[in-house]
Amino acid sequence: MEKYEFETLTVRMICDSAKISVGTFYHYFHEKNDLISGILGDIDEYILENIEGKLKSEDELENLKEFGMVAIKKVTNNGYGLSVVINSIPLPSTPEDREKEVERVFLSEPLKIIKRGQEKGQIVDEISAEKITEMFIIAFRGVVVDWARRSGSYNLEETYEQHIKYFVRAIRK
């Protein structure tokens, strides 16, 4: 998956690389896109498990930074190769698919944090919580894409901290 774009990969190529039979693959997945759904589900599960009890600050901007750091640690643990693959997959483009994407923990949790921050008067409210969440996710993905495209050659956690500091400053009320 690190050598080829996801769209050009075949199930056979994935199975050969993983040293499993095609039958085993189809026992767990209906099609190759289900593999990505599984990976994204694993990421969401990791985030849920690792934010539990951590987002306790009264300052929702601190909670947003901590949420992002948990996700960054998962990215770092997975390695840059998987990030390259995930970032090569087209994002949902239809309204229905975008609605499904928003249900993912990766998007729903920051939205909750941002809404709480707006309610508490900590985060600007002239921009909708949904739009701020979108900006946060795009900034997060941008840092991850850059790190992955540079073969993980720098400390992702430090770079995330630098970027989130300025993002938080921009949305602080």
Rosetta blueprint (number, residue, H / E / L):
1 M L
2 E L
3 K L
4 Y L
5 E L
6 F H
7 E H
8 T H
9 L L
10 T L
11 V H
12 R H
13 M H
14 I H
15 C H
16 D H
17 S H
18 A H
19 K L
20 I L
21 S L
22 V H
23 G H
24 T H
25 F H
26 Y H
27 H H
28 Y H
29 F L
30 H L
31 E L
32 K H
33 N H
34 D H
35 L H
36 I H
37 S H
38 G H
39 I H
40 L H
41 G H
42 D H
43 I H
44 D H
45 E H
46 Y H
47 I H
48 L H
49 E H
50 N H
51 I H
52 E L
53 G L
54 K L
55 L L
56 K L
57 S L
58 E L
59 D L
60 E H
61 L H
62 E H
63 N H
64 L H
65 K H
66 E H
67 F H
68 G H
69 M H
70 V H
71 A H
72 I H
73 K H
74 K H
75 V H
76 T H
77 N H
78 N H
79 G L
80 Y H
81 G H
82 L H
83 S H
84 V H
85 V H
86 I H
87 N H
88 S H
89 I L
90 P L
91 L L
92 P L
93 S L
94 T L
95 P H
96 E H
97 D H
98 R H
99 E H
100 K H
101 E H
102 V H
103 E L
104 R L
105 V H
106 F H
107 L H
108 S H
109 E H
110 P H
111 L H
112 K H
113 I H
114 I H
115 K H
116 R H
117 G H
118 Q H
119 E H
120 K L
121 G L
122 Q L
123 I E
124 V L
125 D L
126 E L
127 I L
128 S L
129 A H
130 E H
131 K H
132 I H
133 T H
134 E H
135 M H
136 F H
137 I H
138 I H
139 A H
140 F H
141 R H
142 G H
143 V H
144 V H
145 V H
146 D H
147 W H
148 A H
149 R H
150 R L
151 S L
152 G L
153 S L
154 Y L
155 N L
156 L H
157 E H
158 E H
159 T H
160 Y H
161 E H
162 Q H
163 H H
164 I H
165 K H
166 Y H
167 F H
168 V H
169 R H
170 A H
171 I H
172 R E
173 K L
